[in-house]
Amino acid sequence: MNVQQQSFARRGFLRGALAAAVLVPLAGSMASCAAGGGGGSTGPTGAVSDTNPFGMADKSTVDAVIFKGGYGIDYVDFAGKAFENAHSGSTAKISPSTDIAQELQPRFVGGNPPDLIDNSGAKAIGFSTILAQLEDLTSVVNAKNLEGKVIKDTLYAGVLAPGTFNGKLAALNYVLTVYAMWYSDSFLKENGWTVPKTWDEMYTLGEQAKAKGKYLFVWGKEAATYYQEMAIASAIKEGGNDVRLGLENLKPDAWSHPAIQSVFTALNKIVKAGHFKPGGSGTQFTAAQAQWSNAQEAVFYPSGSWIENEMKDQTKAGFKMTGVPVPTVTSGSKLPWEAMHSASGEPFVVPSQGKNVAGGKELLRVMLSKDAATNFAKTKLAPTIVKDTVPADGFGSTALVSQTKLLSDAGSNIFTWNFVDLYGMNKDQLVVWNTFLDGKSDVATLTSDLQKITDKVRNDSSVTKIEVK
């Protein structure tokens, strides 16, 4: 599996939503007529109550098919047992799949889809083809969890947006991906360094690290665009929402926005000063990451929160991996330093033609309860969209502790963007960023090359464009 494929799998918040977004305008009439959800459920229904908000029939079976990827399916097994305990005589049948589309599209066509699906992985079903056949899950987030709290009040801000199409909450994305600048807390303290909050402070730290034979950053050829992610996040914080909208909507001067230019200029200064370890464009990305996490040749590495698990076998003992927000250009940025890039993934859906629609919603309600969400965080060392499920010690993971802190500190200042994966730009952008990080291009060339990639998509009449507001 190459990095592009991996990024789709582990950044599933985009993959599922984007597959739908491309054709949502074409499926608009279907979506609008199904926006209320429901109406397609079959089988008997039970009495509605706080403990059975969807009227699931007594002693019924819920058929759930879960993508078996990096997170496995045991977390849904855990919720299934809680479901069975809460509804004596009912059964949760949890089945794994590594090819959701191949296995389940025929069932949608045949009118007998499962009751709950984790529509994830590289071979997920394009949402546009099934959107009209999915329940609106607003009733789920409006229901109370097993602890008696309204679910929507227990979720992080913004996590429902990726699964909402034309006003319909068609998917609940269960897992949070947190993007940050990662470092070894023990290494930083050993050297008496502090986390830089601006790019000027970052440059100063680079000079201090260089004096000790260390670099600020490393990179690998397949992951050079991790630095694009860092740059975009920094620019959005510096310049506000206009930066994100320009990129998302493929504006002809998107990459020339002053905030983006100021970040590129700061990065270029760091590159020219030799604060990136040379040779990244010829280094496999996990090998480069090991130079950071194991050999500690560099101080920082920008990545999504999968980095801890990805490098668990190549991280120095006592590393104390920790994430912090990426720098801003100035202390007067439009969004605070604490603002961050994060989004939800692993989209769960409830087909309207399932035999037990109420049961599918009920199992999802159980998954969104505190015990099930806490179990996921503990066993996967990753947060779900449910708040307050990670203890102060992060189950022994400093990275998980820092993720919780990042989300808490950011509050409502959490943002994401879709255009790179939506329009398949990463492959071309990798070439541009490898060249830049190698020191073989300047800010003007970086800007021009990235804009050419954007313009190519914008001018391609065969590509459906999605307007973002």
Protein Blocks (a to p, Z undefined) as FASTA:
>chain_A
ZZklmmmmmmmmlmmmmmmmmmmmmmmmmmmmmmngghiagcjdddddfklmnopaehia
cdddddddfnojmlmmmmmmmmmmmmghiacdddddfblklmmmmmmmnopacfbdcded
jkbccfklmmmmpccfklmmmpccfkopafklmpcehklmmmpgghiafbccfbdcdddd
dddfklmmmnopacdfbfklmmmmmmmmmmnopafbdcdfklmmmmmmmmmmmmmmmnom
mlmmmmmnopaklmmpmklmmmmmmmmmmmmnopacghklmccfklmmmmmmmnopafbd
cddfklmmmmmmmccehklpaddddddfblkbfbdfkbccdddehiadddfkbmblmlmm
mmmmmmmpmklmmmmmmmnopacfbehibcfklnopaklmmmmmmmmmnmmmccddfklm
mnopmmmmmmmmmmmmnopacfklmmmmmmmmmmmmmmmmkbccdddZZ
